[in-house]
Amino acid sequence: MKESILSKAAEKFLSLGVKSVTMDEIAADLGISKKTIYAHFATKTKLVEATALYVFENISEGIKEIREEQSDPIVEMYNIKNFACQHLKNERSSPQFQLQKYYPKVYSTITGKQQQLLEGQIKENLERGIALGIYRKDLPVEFISRIYFVGMLGIKDRDLFPESEYSTAELIEKHLEYHLRAIVTPEGLATLNELLNTNTQK
């Protein structure tokens, strides 16, 4: 039951926002009483925290599996991007910034975990790409791994990128292309252009 509650809460928080979704609505969707939810999560804050960690762990596991395939580093980045877009396809209400506003402690915890995950993944990807000659050899790996993370946080800001103008998938796509164009060699650019052409044709 706990897993079902987390799954339903994740679905509703991503699509409607953590502030607007009530415990009653989650219980009604699951066909259970609100008391059943409180038996597992004493407060809504506890549920929000557990749900945020649940979503993070699911995404982390998916990224781990993709990285273990040891694909071409550029292809790997697109595979991770596609996985993230699929996982967050119902995101409509900038849950990251709602967490920041209404649940700052949860936001701080999740952001720290995201930073650790993304920076580690990007560093390894950069180092492999440099070794293979598809990324430039003069890249400041530490800086790029951090600026990539900052960019991922930035594109979630709906004041900067209004939902009426940009979808989550579009922002992730543009951010990744911007990142890769700055670091690829001519050989890497050929792979990138091939992937972009493939995506355009879909």
N, C-alpha and C positions, 0 to 999 in steps of 0.2 A: 504493500500500500504506500509506503514511504516513497518508493521509486515513482509510482503513478502520480503522487502529489507533486513531486519535483518536476516531472515531465510536463504536467498540465500547467503548473505555475510558470515554468520556463516559456511555454508556448504563449501564455497570456501576457506575461511581463514583456516579452519581446514585441508582441503585436500591439499591445495597448499601453504599456508603460507601468512601472512598478507603483506609481502613485495612485493611478485610477482603478487598479484591480483590487477587489476586496476578497477577503477570505470566504465570504458567502458565495461569491461568483465562482471561485475555484471549487468549492464544495458542491455547488449546484451542477457544474459541468461534469464532475466526477460521480454524481449521484450518491454522495455521502453527506454526513452531517458536518457542520463546522467543528464540532467537538472532536471528530476523528482527526482533523487536521491539527488541532491544538494538542492532541495526544502525542503527535510527533514533533510539532514545532510550537513552542510555548507562546510565541508572539509573531506578528507579521515580520518584524525585523529579523527574527531567527529564520523564518521561511525565505525571506529575500536573500539573506546571507547564504543559506544552504543552496538556494536555486542558482545564485551567481557562481558559486563554486562548482555546482553540478554542470552548468553550461561550460565553464572554463575547463573542467576535467574532460568532458566529452570532446571539446575542440582540441585540447592538448593531445589526447590519445590519437585522434585522427591525424594530426600533424606528425606525430611520432611515427605512425605507420607509413606515411608518405615519405618521410626522411629516410626510413630504413630501406626504401627501394633504391636509394642511391642513384636517382635519375640524373640526367644532365641538370646542372644547377638552375638554369633558366626554366627548363621544363618543370623542375621541382617547385619553383616559385609559383608557376601558373597552376600546378596541381593543388598546391596549398590554397591559393586564391579561390579556385573553383570550389574546393571543399568548404572554405569559410563562407562563401556566398550561398552555397546550398544550405549550410547549417543555419545561417542568419537570414534566410529568405523571407521570413515573416516579420523581420525587424522594421518597425514603423515609427517608433516614438523616442529614438535616441536614449535607450535605457542607460547607457553609460553616464550621460549628463543628469538624468533623473537620479541615479545612484549618488552622483557627486553632490547633488543638492539636498536630497532627502535622507540619504543613508551614507554619510561621508566616511564612516569607519569601514563599512563594507566596500565602498569604492576604493579606499586606500589599500585595502587588502588585495582586492582583485587586480588593481592597477599594478601593484608590486609583482604579483605573480605573472601578469601579462608581460611586463617589462623583462623579467627574467627569462621567460619562454621565448619571446620574440628576439631579444638581443642574442641569446645563445644560438637560435636557429639561423639568424642572419649572419652571424660571425662564421659559423661552420659553412654556410652556403657561399659566402664571399671567399673564404680560404680555399674551398674546393674549386670555385670558378677561376680564381687567380692561378691555381696550380694547373688547371686545364687550358689556360690561355684564352678563356672566353670573357673574363673580367680583366680590367687593367691591372697591371702589377703595382702601380703606385697608389693604390687605394688606401685611405686611412680607415682600416677595418673597424676599429673601436668607434670612431666618430660616425661612420655610416650606419652601424648597427643601432646606435642611439637615435640618430636623426630619422631613421626609418620608423622607429617606435613613436617618436614625437609626431611624425606625419600621420601615423595610423590613429593616434589620439585626435589630431586636428581635424581629420576628415569626418569625425563623428560629431563635430560641433555644428548643430543645426542652425545656429545664428550665422555662422560663416557659410555653410552649405545647406540652404533651406531645402526641406523635403520636397517642396513644390518644383524645385529646379534639378535636384540630384537624387537618384536612388542610391541606396547603400552599395549595391553591386557596381554601379557606375563609378562611384567614388573609389572603391577598392581597386577597380580595373585601372582607372586613371593614375592612381597613386603608384601602383606596381609598374606601369609602363614608364612613368616619370623616373622612378628609382632605377630601373634597368637601363634606360637610355643613357643615364649619367655614368654608368660603370662598365658597359660592355666594350669589348674590342670589336674590330670589324667582323671577326669570326662569330662572336657572340651576337652581333647585330643581325647577322643572317638568320640565326635561330630565332631571335626575337621577332623579326619581320614575318617569318614563316608562321609563328604562333599567332601574331596579330592578324594575319590574313586568314588563318583558319577560324579564329574567333569571329571575324567580320562576316564570314560566309555562313556561320551557324544561324 
